[in-house]
Amino acid sequence: MLTSKALLAAARRPGLRRVVTGTPVTRRVVDRFVAGETLPEVLDVVTTLTGQGLAVTLDHLGEDVTDRREAQRTRDAYLAALDGLAPLQLGRRAEVSVKLSAFGQALPVGGDDVALQLVRPVVEAASALGTTVTLDMEESRTVDSTLGVLAELRRDHPGTGAVLQAMLHRTEDDARTLATPGSRVRLVKGAYREPAGVAHQEKAAVDAAYARCLQTLVRGDGYPMAGTHDPALIARFLELVTETGRTPDSYEFQLLYGIRPDEQTRLAAAGHTVRAYVPYGADWYGYFMRRLAERPANLQFFLRSLATR
Ligand code: FAD
């Protein structure tokens, strides 16, 4: 049986990428987690989800670009997405999430500067639409660089969002540092394979760290965004926002497109802001493999559909 570690390692292997993406049946399974390959397709999904009372954050799939031209294409894809969102007039109900590795962060020379330079116009275009950008968090070795880019962007656009991964030992400190007025922080468990030196390895330890960081963020002065499907942590978030007297415009839930959709609409109907993270685009391999690694049921669904093709 494939383990989650093997799947996470596979998410970074180009050889396996060709095998998985070349299997026609994969498409059906991918459709459950990815909202289409093109902008018109994802805009249709945005219309449906916002019609159900949800907010959205769009993720144009792609990561780990290896040259500047590819990074410029990422910038252009996000600018096109924001252009596409403009006529829908959703304001903050539709924002975008970006991975800096798709903006050139990992280029051998000056990656941070390239990423900052290319992501800035996206942040400016989002501001012009009355909305924001959130910087997804990737492998632990990129956290300092991503938080550095965030700090630069926040000088002019203080609503730019951060993501913290509860699995990392450093995150409790980062949560304290970022729990300041106007600071938007999405807390997630963390989707990458990390060594014991930097990250909790057991699920129970990650969950406990998540609960501690959540408390810091909700009791702090920022805008906490709970990025989880975990019923126990969703319940804890609700307790904390009630206990601290937060109003529904001062926090939000975030869940991935296609995961627990009934819970997403249930929470929204109860008056909470719920944002679906909606990935789209042709480069879905890394994202898809991380979803398979997360949950045996997702992997079984994939393997069953291969067996019944
Ligand atoms: P898990 O421990 O995976 O699941 C806990 C419980 O949730 C399960 O026991 C089950 O009850 C329920 N559950 C989970 N999945 C399902 C399902 N498919 N169907 C039914 N019930 C389910 N990671 C990053 O590293 N960087 C990011 O920038 C990032 N952004 C994210 C943005 C959002 C909005 C979300 C929701 C996640 C993001 N992640 C990110 C991924 C995150 O780190 C986790 O890998 C992912 O959310 C799985 O963790 P979980 O909190 O849902 O809990």
Residues whose N, C-alpha, C, O or C-beta is under 5 A from the ligand:
A	BS01	FAD	D136 M137 V163 V188 K189 G190 A191 Y192 G227 T228 H229 D230 P231 Q254 L255 L256 I259 R260 Y277 E294 R295
